[in-house]
Amino acid sequence: MSIDLTDPPPRSGPRPRTTGLEIPHDQLDQFSPPHIRTALVADAQALAGVFTGPSQVSEPASLALRLREPVGPWEAFLHPSRDEFGHIHRSGFLHLTVPRPLMAPLERTGWIEPHPISRRPEWPDTIVMLYAPRDEAELAVARAVLRASWRQATTPSTTEVK
């Protein structure tokens, strides 16, 4: 199933409650069932060049999505890490970077919210919270967003690194 992230389907129901804080920026309800989170982790681990482990920038229980050979632009990574493009939290939500053209449609249709830390100039404005997928249909969208983030982090930068 191919999902057009420039015109994604609306996420059903109200947005999850979140802390709205820079740290911790957590989702407070509407978590992933264990089998959905397990499938999301397996998909992330299957992406070429990805390895997982404790996050370098988040709580230790979150699973970092790191690249063996990061070549993407500055805005493709969760700083100060130079190879972590996202992480999956225990309840199923993700923090990751999203290509700028996809941010507005994903936010408008209820899938993401900007990470408050991305308001700071020393952090990329591409860092978002992708809400925890609750079922197979939402997992399909989460997989597509994850792949878009991964493609951004694995595509050589054509701009100068900050």
N, CA and C of each residue as an Amber inpcrd file, in Angstrom:
protein
   486
   0.8440000  -1.1850000   0.0000000   0.0000000   0.0000000   0.0000000
   0.8860000   1.2430000   0.0000000   0.6960000   2.0850000  -0.9720000
   1.4760000   3.3070000  -1.0780000   0.6750000   4.4690000  -0.4850000
   1.3360000   5.2480000   0.3460000   0.6810000   6.3840000   0.9920000
   1.3660000   7.6580000   0.5270000   0.5810000   8.5750000   0.0250000
   1.0820000   9.8740000  -0.4200000   1.1670000  10.7910000   0.8010000
   2.3760000  11.0230000   1.2870000   2.5430000  11.8520000   2.4820000
   2.3680000  13.3420000   2.2030000   2.2630000  13.7330000   0.9310000
   1.9400000  15.1260000   0.6370000   0.4400000  15.3740000   0.7760000
  -0.3300000  14.2770000   0.8130000  -1.7810000  14.3420000   1.0080000
  -2.2240000  13.1120000   1.8030000  -1.7580000  13.0060000   3.0540000
  -2.0500000  11.8000000   3.8240000  -3.5080000  11.7400000   4.2620000
  -3.9740000  10.5280000   4.5490000  -5.3390000  10.4180000   5.0780000
  -5.3920000  11.0410000   6.4720000  -6.5180000  11.5800000   6.8740000
  -6.6110000  12.1390000   8.2200000  -6.5060000  11.0390000   9.2810000
  -5.8410000  11.3450000  10.3600000  -5.7720000  10.4340000  11.5010000
  -7.1230000  10.5150000  12.2150000  -7.6650000   9.3920000  12.5970000
  -8.9900000   9.3990000  13.2100000  -8.9370000   9.8610000  14.6640000
 -10.0140000  10.5070000  15.0650000 -10.1540000  10.9220000  16.4580000
  -9.3450000  12.1600000  16.8020000  -9.4120000  12.5410000  18.0730000
  -8.6500000  13.7110000  18.5210000  -7.1610000  13.3950000  18.6040000
  -6.3670000  14.4320000  18.5670000  -4.9270000  14.2520000  18.7560000
  -4.6660000  13.7300000  20.1680000  -3.5940000  12.9720000  20.3370000
  -3.2380000  12.5460000  21.6870000  -2.8330000  13.7590000  22.5360000
  -2.9800000  13.6090000  23.8310000  -2.4500000  14.6300000  24.7470000
  -0.9400000  14.4520000  24.8150000  -0.2230000  15.5680000  24.8480000
   1.2300000  15.5280000  24.9920000   1.6400000  16.5350000  26.0590000
   2.8620000  16.4060000  26.5230000   3.3440000  17.3350000  27.5430000
   3.5140000  18.7390000  26.9880000   3.8400000  18.8500000  25.6950000
   4.0900000  20.1580000  25.1040000   5.3990000  20.7880000  25.5530000
   6.1860000  20.0480000  26.3070000   7.4530000  20.5520000  26.8310000
   8.6080000  20.1810000  25.9110000   9.6890000  20.9700000  25.9990000
  10.8940000  20.5780000  25.2690000  11.3880000  19.2350000  25.7830000
  11.5140000  19.1310000  27.1050000  11.9980000  17.8980000  27.7300000
  11.2370000  17.7080000  29.0300000  10.5330000  16.6400000  29.2380000
  10.2690000  15.5970000  28.2490000   9.0990000  15.9700000  27.3420000
   9.2270000  15.6860000  26.0920000   8.1470000  15.8550000  25.1150000
   7.5430000  14.4740000  24.9210000   6.5340000  14.1620000  25.7130000
   5.9530000  12.8270000  25.7400000   4.5020000  12.8300000  25.2890000
   4.1030000  11.7190000  24.7040000   2.7000000  11.4590000  24.4100000
   2.0950000  10.8300000  25.6620000   0.9120000  11.3020000  26.0800000
   0.3460000  10.9090000  27.3580000  -0.8060000   9.9080000  27.2620000
  -1.3330000   9.6930000  26.0790000  -2.4150000   8.7220000  25.9000000
  -2.4070000   8.2220000  24.4590000  -3.3280000   7.3150000  24.1270000
  -3.4560000   6.7570000  22.7780000  -2.1780000   6.0350000  22.3340000
  -1.7090000   5.1140000  23.1440000  -0.4640000   4.3980000  22.8760000
  -0.6520000   3.2650000  21.8700000   0.4640000   2.7680000  21.3540000
   0.4420000   1.6170000  20.4480000   0.2300000   0.3280000  21.2290000
  -0.6020000  -0.5720000  20.7090000  -0.6390000  -1.9170000  21.2840000
   0.7410000  -2.5740000  21.0740000   1.1400000  -3.4890000  21.9370000
   2.4770000  -4.0860000  21.8170000   2.7920000  -4.6630000  20.4360000
   1.8350000  -5.3330000  19.7930000   2.1310000  -5.9310000  18.4840000
   2.3510000  -4.8760000  17.4030000   1.7260000  -3.7310000  17.5250000
   1.9290000  -2.6560000  16.5490000   3.3190000  -2.0400000  16.7420000
   3.6930000  -1.7750000  17.9920000   5.0360000  -1.2410000  18.2640000
   6.1040000  -2.2310000  17.8090000   5.8960000  -3.5030000  18.0770000
   6.8570000  -4.5300000  17.6560000   7.0310000  -4.5140000  16.1430000
   5.9430000  -4.3880000  15.4090000   6.0180000  -4.3350000  13.9410000
   6.7540000  -3.0890000  13.4750000   6.5080000  -1.9560000  14.1240000
   7.1950000  -0.7110000  13.7640000   8.6980000  -0.8360000  14.0060000
   9.0800000  -1.3960000  15.1350000  10.5030000  -1.6000000  15.4330000
  11.1320000  -2.5200000  14.3860000  10.4540000  -3.6030000  14.0440000
  10.9830000  -4.5310000  13.0450000  11.1710000  -3.8340000  11.6940000
  10.2190000  -3.0060000  11.3040000  10.3520000  -2.2560000  10.0460000
  11.5530000  -1.3190000  10.0900000  11.7340000  -0.6400000  11.2040000
  12.8600000   0.2830000  11.3360000  14.1840000  -0.4740000  11.2570000
  14.2610000  -1.6080000  11.9290000  15.4920000  -2.3880000  11.9300000
  15.8010000  -2.9980000  10.5720000  14.7900000  -3.1410000   9.7210000
  14.9840000  -3.7130000   8.3880000  15.4760000  -2.6900000   7.3640000
  15.4540000  -1.4100000   7.7010000  15.9190000  -0.3830000   6.7680000
  17.4310000  -0.4960000   6.5850000  17.8840000  -0.3670000   5.3540000
  19.3030000  -0.5180000   5.0400000  20.1600000   0.4550000   5.8390000
  21.2070000  -0.0730000   6.4480000  22.1730000   0.7550000   7.1540000
  21.7680000   1.1740000   8.5440000  20.5810000   0.7570000   9.0100000
  20.0940000   1.1660000  10.3310000  20.5680000   0.1820000  11.3950000
  20.9900000   0.7250000  12.5250000  21.2090000  -0.1010000  13.7000000
  20.5110000   0.5830000  14.8630000  20.1540000  -0.2090000  15.8570000
  19.3730000   0.3050000  16.9750000  20.1180000   0.0930000  18.2840000
  19.6860000   0.8330000  19.2780000  20.2540000   0.7450000  20.6160000
  19.6950000   1.8870000  21.4320000  20.2440000   2.1240000  22.6230000
  19.7640000   3.2380000  23.4350000  19.9530000   4.5750000  22.7060000
  19.0010000   5.4600000  22.8780000  19.0890000   6.7710000  22.2450000
  20.2480000   7.5760000  22.8230000  20.8630000   8.3720000  21.9740000
  21.9140000   9.2900000  22.3870000  21.3390000  10.6150000  22.8680000
  20.0660000  10.8560000  22.5580000  19.4830000  12.1660000  22.8420000
  18.1800000  12.1050000  23.6260000  17.7320000  10.9270000  23.9710000
  16.4640000  10.7830000  24.6740000  16.6400000   9.8520000  25.8600000
  15.5290000   9.5400000  26.5150000  15.5860000   8.6330000  27.6560000
  16.1510000   7.2800000  27.2170000  16.9080000   6.6240000  28.0790000
  17.5910000   5.3810000  27.6950000  16.6730000   4.2660000  27.2180000
  15.4090000   4.2570000  27.6460000  14.5010000   3.1890000  27.2240000
  13.9880000   3.3740000  25.7970000  14.1940000   4.5470000  25.2070000
  13.7630000   4.7100000  23.8160000  14.7920000   4.0530000  22.9050000
  14.3160000   3.5470000  21.7920000  15.1520000   2.8070000  20.8570000
  15.6110000   3.7290000  19.7350000  16.9130000   4.0110000  19.7110000
  17.4720000   4.9020000  18.6950000  17.5040000   4.2260000  17.3420000
  17.2440000   5.0180000  16.3100000  17.3830000   4.5970000  14.9240000
  18.5930000   5.3370000  14.3820000  19.6870000   4.6220000  14.2500000
  20.9610000   5.2290000  13.8720000  21.4550000   4.6430000  12.5580000
  22.3000000   5.3890000  11.8820000  22.8370000   4.9600000  10.5940000
  24.3220000   4.6600000  10.6960000  24.7120000   3.5730000  10.0660000
  26.1310000   3.2320000  10.0150000  26.9050000   4.2550000   9.1820000
  26.2750000   4.7530000   8.1280000  26.9290000   5.7200000   7.2350000
  25.9860000   6.8920000   6.9780000  25.8690000   7.7990000   7.9350000
  24.9650000   8.9450000   7.7400000  25.5320000   9.9230000   6.7110000
  24.7380000  10.2700000   5.7350000  25.1970000  11.2040000   4.7040000
  24.2000000  12.3390000   4.4710000  23.0830000  12.3020000   5.1620000
  22.0420000  13.3060000   4.9560000  22.4370000  14.6730000   5.4880000
  21.6050000  15.6600000   5.2310000  21.8790000  17.0200000   5.6690000
  21.7050000  17.1680000   7.1880000  22.1700000  18.2630000   7.7040000
  22.1130000  18.5930000   9.1320000  20.7120000  18.3980000   9.6820000
  19.6910000  18.8180000   8.9490000  18.3170000  18.7600000   9.4460000
  17.7260000  17.3490000   9.4450000  18.5040000  16.3480000   9.0460000
  18.0270000  14.9640000   9.0250000  18.3270000  14.2130000  10.3200000
  18.9560000  14.8810000  11.2990000  19.4020000  14.1760000  12.5010000
  18.9850000  14.8950000  13.7750000  18.8430000  14.0890000  14.8350000
  18.4950000  14.6050000  16.1560000  19.7850000  14.9890000  16.8680000
  20.0150000  16.2370000  16.9870000  21.2760000  16.7200000  17.5410000
  21.2890000  16.6300000  19.0510000  22.4480000  16.4320000  19.6270000
  23.7800000  16.5520000  19.0400000  24.2740000  15.3150000  18.3040000
  23.4670000  14.2790000  18.1870000  23.8890000  13.0840000  17.4580000
  24.1040000  13.4250000  15.9870000  25.0480000  12.7520000  15.3880000
  25.2960000  12.9370000  13.9550000  24.8200000  11.7340000  13.1440000
  24.1980000  10.7480000  13.8340000  23.7320000   9.5800000  13.0920000
  22.3540000   9.0740000  13.5280000  21.7530000   9.6720000  14.5470000
  20.4230000   9.2490000  15.0080000  19.3660000  10.1210000  14.3360000
  18.5520000   9.4960000  13.4850000  17.5270000  10.2630000  12.7700000
  16.1600000  10.1460000  13.4310000  16.0500000   9.2660000  14.4260000
  14.7980000   9.1070000  15.1410000  14.9490000   8.1360000  16.2850000
  13.9130000   8.0520000  17.1000000  13.8460000   7.0220000  18.1340000
  12.3870000   6.7050000  18.4340000  12.1890000   5.4580000  18.8450000
  10.8540000   4.9530000  19.1460000  10.7430000   4.8010000  20.6580000
   9.7280000   5.4370000  21.2120000   9.5110000   5.3520000  22.6530000
   8.7250000   4.0890000  23.0020000   8.7720000   3.7030000  24.2680000
   8.1310000   2.4680000  24.7350000   6.6400000   2.4260000  24.4340000
   5.9930000   3.5820000  24.4360000   4.5460000   3.5960000  24.1790000
   4.2060000   3.6820000  22.6880000   5.2270000   3.7160000  21.8290000
   5.0100000   3.6310000  20.3880000   5.1500000   4.9190000  19.6060000
   5.1840000   6.0800000  20.2810000   5.3720000   7.3060000  19.5120000
   6.8500000   7.4600000  19.1590000   7.0970000   8.2550000  18.1370000
   8.4660000   8.4810000  17.6770000   8.8040000   9.9570000  17.7290000
  10.0560000  10.2350000  17.9450000  10.6390000  11.5310000  17.6210000
  11.5560000  11.2540000  16.4370000  11.3970000  12.0250000  15.3980000
  12.2260000  11.8470000  14.2250000  12.2110000  13.1180000  13.4040000
  13.0750000  13.1520000  12.4210000  13.0990000  14.2870000  11.5160000
  12.2530000  13.9430000  10.2920000  11.5840000  14.9490000   9.7670000
  10.7080000  14.7570000   8.6100000  11.0930000  15.7900000   7.5520000
  11.1690000  15.3940000   6.3040000  11.4480000  16.3750000   5.2550000
  10.4480000  17.5450000   5.3190000  10.9410000  18.7510000   5.1730000
  10.0990000  19.9460000   5.3260000   8.8250000  19.9260000   4.4870000
   8.8590000  19.4880000   3.2230000   7.6150000  19.5080000   2.4350000
   6.5070000  18.6200000   3.0010000   6.8430000  17.6770000   3.8610000
   5.8400000  16.7650000   4.4160000   5.2870000  17.2360000   5.7540000
   5.9440000  18.1820000   6.3780000   5.5550000  18.5800000   7.7280000
   4.1440000  19.1740000   7.7760000   3.8400000  20.1230000   6.9280000
   2.5230000  20.7800000   6.9740000   1.3840000  19.7970000   6.7060000
   1.4670000  18.9440000   5.6590000   0.3570000  18.0150000   5.4470000
   0.1920000  17.0130000   6.5870000   1.2980000  16.5450000   7.1590000
   1.2000000  15.5850000   8.2670000   0.6410000  16.2360000   9.5240000
   0.9970000  17.4840000   9.7640000   0.4580000  18.1820000  10.9360000
  -1.0240000  18.5050000  10.7370000  -1.3720000  18.9670000   9.5400000
  -2.7650000  19.3310000   9.2390000  -3.7040000  18.1440000   9.3940000
  -3.2340000  16.9500000   9.0410000  -4.0940000  15.7680000   9.0830000
  -3.9720000  14.9850000  10.3930000  -3.2410000  15.5420000  11.3600000
  -3.2480000  15.0060000  12.7090000  -2.2450000  13.9200000  13.0430000
  -1.1880000  13.7540000  12.2530000  -0.2160000  12.6880000  12.4920000
   0.9710000  13.1210000  13.3460000   1.3300000  14.3830000  13.2810000
   2.5480000  14.8540000  13.9570000   2.2900000  16.1700000  14.6740000
   3.2310000  16.5030000  15.5430000   3.3390000  17.8590000  16.0600000
   4.8200000  18.1960000  16.1060000   5.1710000  19.4500000  15.8460000
   6.5780000  19.8400000  15.9230000   7.1040000  19.6440000  17.3460000
   8.3360000  19.2380000  17.4420000   8.9730000  19.1200000  18.7600000
   9.2620000  20.5390000  19.2370000   8.8910000  20.8750000  20.4740000
   9.1340000  22.2380000  20.9590000  10.6040000  22.6700000  20.9010000
  11.5210000  21.7270000  21.0060000  12.9380000  22.0950000  20.9730000
  13.3520000  22.6120000  19.5920000  12.5640000  22.2690000  18.5620000
  12.9110000  22.6970000  17.2050000  12.6910000  24.2050000  16.9950000
  12.1480000  24.8790000  17.9920000  12.0300000  26.3460000  17.9070000
  13.3750000  27.0270000  18.1510000  14.2990000  26.3130000  18.7510000
  15.6220000  26.8730000  19.0260000  16.4580000  26.8530000  17.7450000
  17.2180000  27.9080000  17.4970000  17.9830000  27.9640000  16.2490000
  19.0940000  26.9200000  16.1450000  19.5460000  26.4030000  17.2800000
  20.6220000  25.4100000  17.2220000  20.1140000  23.9920000  16.9590000
  18.7870000  23.8470000  16.8080000  18.1860000  22.5510000  16.5340000
  17.4610000  22.6190000  15.1930000  17.4470000  21.5210000  14.4490000
  16.7020000  21.5250000  13.1870000  15.2090000  21.7500000  13.4290000
  14.5680000  22.4700000  12.5260000  13.1220000  22.6990000  12.6470000
  12.3200000  21.5370000  12.0740000  12.9940000  20.4580000  11.7410000
  12.3690000  19.2810000  11.1440000  12.0750000  18.1810000  12.1650000
  12.3260000  18.4260000  13.4440000  12.1030000  17.4100000  14.4750000
  10.6340000  17.4360000  14.8890000  10.0170000  16.2670000  14.8430000
   8.5950000  16.1510000  15.1660000   8.3500000  14.9640000  16.0940000
   7.1560000  14.9630000  16.6820000   6.6260000  13.7740000  17.3280000
   5.6310000  13.1690000  16.3500000   5.8490000  11.9220000  15.9900000
   4.8940000  11.1530000  15.2040000   4.0990000  10.3360000  16.2120000
   2.7920000  10.5940000  16.2660000   1.9700000   9.9390000  17.2700000
   2.0030000   8.4190000  17.1040000   1.8700000   7.7240000  18.2190000
   1.9070000   6.2650000  18.2420000   0.8010000   5.6830000  17.3670000
   1.1530000   4.8010000  16.4410000   0.1090000   4.1480000  15.6490000
  -0.6930000   3.1830000  16.5210000  -2.0260000   3.2200000  16.3550000
  -2.9060000   2.4240000  17.2050000  -3.4560000   1.1740000  16.5260000
  -3.3270000   1.1120000  15.2040000  -3.8500000  -0.0420000  14.4660000
  -3.0640000  -0.1940000  13.1690000  -3.4290000  -1.1870000  12.3800000
  -2.6940000  -1.4820000  11.1400000  -2.7220000  -0.3180000  10.1460000
  -3.8570000   0.3620000  10.0250000  -3.9490000   1.4890000   9.0920000
  -3.0060000   2.6100000   9.5170000  -2.9690000   2.9080000  10.7980000
  -2.0620000   3.9470000  11.2890000  -0.6090000   3.4910000  11.1950000
  -0.3730000   2.2060000  11.3670000   0.9780000   1.6700000  11.2120000
   1.4760000   1.8930000   9.7900000   0.6050000   1.7650000   8.8060000
   1.0040000   1.9870000   7.4120000   1.4790000   3.4230000   7.2090000
   0.7870000   4.3830000   7.8100000   1.2200000   5.7850000   7.7020000
   2.5370000   5.9760000   8.4500000   2.6440000   5.4260000   9.6520000
   3.8820000   5.5560000  10.4290000   5.0670000   4.9680000   9.6650000
   4.8540000   3.8370000   9.0030000   5.9250000   3.2280000   8.1970000
   6.3520000   4.1700000   7.0750000   5.3900000   4.8010000   6.4260000
   5.7100000   5.7130000   5.3300000   6.4860000   6.9220000   5.8440000
   6.0980000   7.4660000   6.9860000   6.8200000   8.6090000   7.5630000
   8.2310000   8.1760000   7.9660000   8.3440000   7.0170000   8.5770000
   9.6500000   6.4880000   8.9590000  10.5590000   6.3520000   7.7430000
  10.0390000   5.8060000   6.6510000  10.8470000   5.6620000   5.4300000
  11.2520000   7.0250000   4.8630000  10.3620000   8.0100000   4.9370000
  10.7110000   9.3500000   4.4450000  11.8380000   9.9510000   5.2850000
  11.7750000   9.7480000   6.5880000  12.8360000  10.2380000   7.4700000
  14.1560000   9.5350000   7.1570000  14.0900000   8.2250000   7.0000000
  15.2800000   7.4370000   6.6700000  15.8820000   7.8740000   5.3230000
  15.0210000   8.0800000   4.3130000  15.5300000   8.5310000   2.9960000
  16.2460000   9.8650000   3.1220000  15.6890000  10.7770000   3.9130000
  16.3290000  12.0810000   4.1070000  17.7160000  11.9100000   4.7460000
  17.8270000  11.0020000   5.6990000  19.0900000  10.8010000   6.4080000
  20.1090000  10.0070000   5.6000000  19.6610000   9.3130000   4.5640000
  20.5730000   8.5020000   3.7540000  20.8520000   9.1030000   2.3850000
  20.2990000  10.2680000   2.1260000  20.5300000  10.9420000   0.8530000
  21.5960000  12.0150000   1.0630000  22.6640000  11.9640000   0.2690000
  23.7320000  12.9480000   0.4670000  23.2200000  14.3800000   0.4140000
  23.7400000  15.1630000   1.3160000  23.3420000  16.5530000   1.4280000
  23.8380000  17.3630000   0.2420000  22.9680000  18.2530000  -0.2210000
  23.3830000  19.1710000  -1.2890000  23.5550000  20.5780000  -0.7320000
  23.3720000  20.7110000   0.6000000  23.5530000  21.9970000   1.2420000
  24.6880000  21.9120000   2.2400000  25.2050000  23.0470000   2.5990000
  26.3080000  23.1070000   3.5480000  25.8110000  22.7010000   4.9450000
  26.6090000  21.9240000   5.6300000  26.2830000  21.4760000   6.9800000
  26.4880000  22.6350000   7.9520000  25.4920000  22.7990000   8.8550000
  25.5980000  23.8570000   9.8620000  26.5620000  23.4620000  10.9380000
